[in-house]
């Protein structure tokens, strides 16, 4: 019917968006210290790069709004 809001399914056949990996640097008291974009194509490579950023602070790895892993500082 004309003028009705409709839910569309356009674009469901399109490929998914490419990953947008970010490493979030987390301070000792839980504050966000910064963010680094990671230019990789998959989770395993993103995890390697994020883990390498652990240096006196924890790192969380995200792909858009999807949480992937947390890398704590070594004790």
N, C-alpha and C positions, 0 to 999 in steps of 0.2 A: 504494500500500500504506500502511496506517495506520502512523504513527510514523516514516516516512521523511522525511528532509529533501529538499525539492524546490525547485528554482529556479523562481520564478514570473515571469510576464511581465505581471503586473497593472500598469496604469498606463502602458503603452507608448503608449496612445492619448491620454494626457493631454498638454496643451501643455507645452513646455519651461519650465524655471524662468526668471523674468525675470533680466536681467543684474544682477550685483552688482559694479559697477566700484569699484576702489580704486586710488588713486595712492599709491605707496610712495616716500617721500623718502629718497634715498640720499646719504650724505656722501662727501667726497673720498676717504676710505680704504675705502669700501665698506660702512660701517656704516649700519644703518637708523635714520633720524632720526625718522620718524613715518609716519603713514598718514592719508589723507583719503578718505572715501567720496565718490563722485561720483554725483549724482542725474541721470543721463541715460539715454536709452533705446537707444543704439546705439554701435557702435565709433567711427565718425567723430566724433561729438560728445564721446565720452569722450576721444579723442585730443586734440581741441582744448583741452579743460579741463585735461588732464594736462600738456600742453606749456606752458600758461599758468602752471603751478605751478613751472616751472624758474626758480629764483632763487638762485644760489649753490650749488645742489645738483642732482644728477640726479634724474630721476623715472622710475619704472617703472609701467606701467599693467597691471593685472590685472582679469580678470572671474572671480571665484571662484578656481579653480586654473589657469585659462587665462591664460598670459602673452600680452600683446598687443604691447607696444612699450617701448623704452627711450629716454628723452629725455635726452641728456647736457647738461652745462653748456657754454655757449659758451666757446671758448678765447680 
